[in-house]
Each structure stands twice: as C-alpha cells, then as structure tokens.
C-alpha cells in the first residue's frame, strides 16, 4: 500500500511540474505578465451626427506604428516582432499615441514600452493592455460643400460652382489653402463612388501660395468653378457616375507633431490622391454626371 501511495504521489508531482512548465503566467504571482505586443481601445467622436467611428487614425510617435478604428470605434495597435531600435536593440521608452481626425481636436495618451513590449498595468493601460477610458474627440470645424448644378450630363460645357462653408464650433480655427488665387480654393478632388477612382482639378498648377484663413463661429465660404471635358483648358474628364467633391485645404492644430501627417503618406500634403488619406468628417459634396 505504501509503495502504491509513493507511485501516486510521484505521478501527481510529475503532472504538476508539466502543467507548471506549460504555463506562461503563474496564477499565484500577479507580477508575471503575458507577452504584451498589443494594446486596444475605443474612440468616440463627440457631436458626429452620423456616428462615423470608422477610420480614426491611431499613430504612435517615435515608433511610427499606426492603425485605424473599425466601425465601432475600436482599434488594436501591434508592435511587430521585427521592430527594433538602433543597433538592433528592442525599443524602450515612453511613447505618445495620437488619435486624429482633421476637423476634430486630436487626443493622445502615453504608453510605456520595455524591450519591445507594451507595459501593461501602467499609465493609461490596464493589466490586459486595454485603455482604461474611451478616447473622446470633439469637433472643432464643420465643413459643408455644395455643388451647383448638382447633376449634369457628361456633355455639359457650362460652369459648375463648388462652394465650401466652414464654421468653428468653439474657438477660432485656422485653415490653410494651398495654391489659392484670388480668394478661391486652390484645388478640388472628385472621388467616384462606384469605382473609388480619384480625379483632381488644380486651377493653377504653378501657384506657390498658401493662404491662411481664420474661421470663427460665423460661417465663412470659399468657392471654385470647374468645367467638364477640358472646356476651361484644364484636364478634367469625369466619367458617368456619382461623385464626392472634396476641397483641398489643411487645418492647423497647435502642438500636433508635424510627423503625424507625414506618417499617412509621403505626398499627403500635395495635390495628389494621397491627400485623401487624411481623415475628415465632411458634409455635402454630392455631384452626379449622367
């Protein structure tokens, strides 16, 4: 009987040792943390009537990691195994993560990284790598675009007027309009809704201007006129379909790092398709060619 008990005890100890070795985290020691390469959170856009939570840009300065929120406003930011610092050493330090939509005030949090891993249960992170509170972004500028006439035949050769109206929701906001001449907007983007293809109309390609406009609580409008089929000697040929008409301008925000925009694309500040990688919440801009 004693021999049998000794055998049973040995088997039990062996099973316990095997289980213990297979565990990545001890249930008896809260200090041992799981591998932490992912942080999660949620972003809310305050005063967004359409509740467009998808596409908020999430960017970690210094490491140049980025992602976008999904349709519920949730995101995951992942440190890849290949991300190392100078000399092949895993990154370390305190980094700032930014949450950005161009016409909303940006927000940021500080996240600690050690040996290439997020430090859970520190700062704004809980012990599962989740941000403890939702990120709330507040609108600083409304943008509404009207096109007249809103629908034309493809053979139409008359002028088409685009007017964009801006209004600050709180303190004044400064917008920058590249290539502006004579108080007009300097460029227009047309996004074909059926195909996603981008068409661009820049009235004065050679203009090296950047008009700065301070927008307050009173609506302020800027306009531009375009024509189809090269009628006004500009190479604008739009196919049949529905379009979103988008004005070309930027919004200045104090203390926002210049590298944030650059992280969206090398040519994001040029009159090029990459400009549309900048997340905005606009209204209006419907236009149809039939």
DASULPE-V626413 format. One line per field, one symbol per residue. phi: phi as a letter, one per 40 degrees, with the letter a starting at -180 (. if undefined). burial: I if it has 16 or more other C-alpha atoms within 10 Angstrom, else O. Layout:
phi = ???
burial = ???
This chain:
phi = .cccccccccccccccccccccccaccbbcccbcdbbbbbaabbccgcccfcccgccbbbcgbfcaabccccgcabbbcccccbccggcdcahbbbbbbabdcbccbabcbcbbfgbcccgbfcbccbgcccbccbbbcbacbbbbbbccabccccbccbcbbbbbaccaccbbbbbcfcbggcccabbbbcccbgcbbbbbdbdccbbacbbcbbccdbbbbabbbcggcbgbcbbbccicbbcbccabbcbcgcccccccccicbccbcbdcdccccbbbbggcabbb
burial = OOOOOOOOOOOOOOOOOOOOOOOOOOOOOOOOOOOIIIIOIIIIIOOOOOOOIIIIIIIIIOIOIIIIIIOOIIIIIIIOOOOIOOOOOIIIOIOOIIIIIIIIIIIOOOIIIOOIIIIIIOOOIOOIIIIIOOIOIIIIIIIIIIIOOOIIOIOOOOOIOIIIIIIIIOOOIIIIIIIIIOOIIIIIIIIIOOOOOIIIIIIOOOOOOIIIOOIIOOOOIIIIIIIIIOOOOOIIOIOOOIIIIIIIIIIOIOOOOOOIIOOIOOOIIOIOIOIIOIIIIOOOIIIIIO
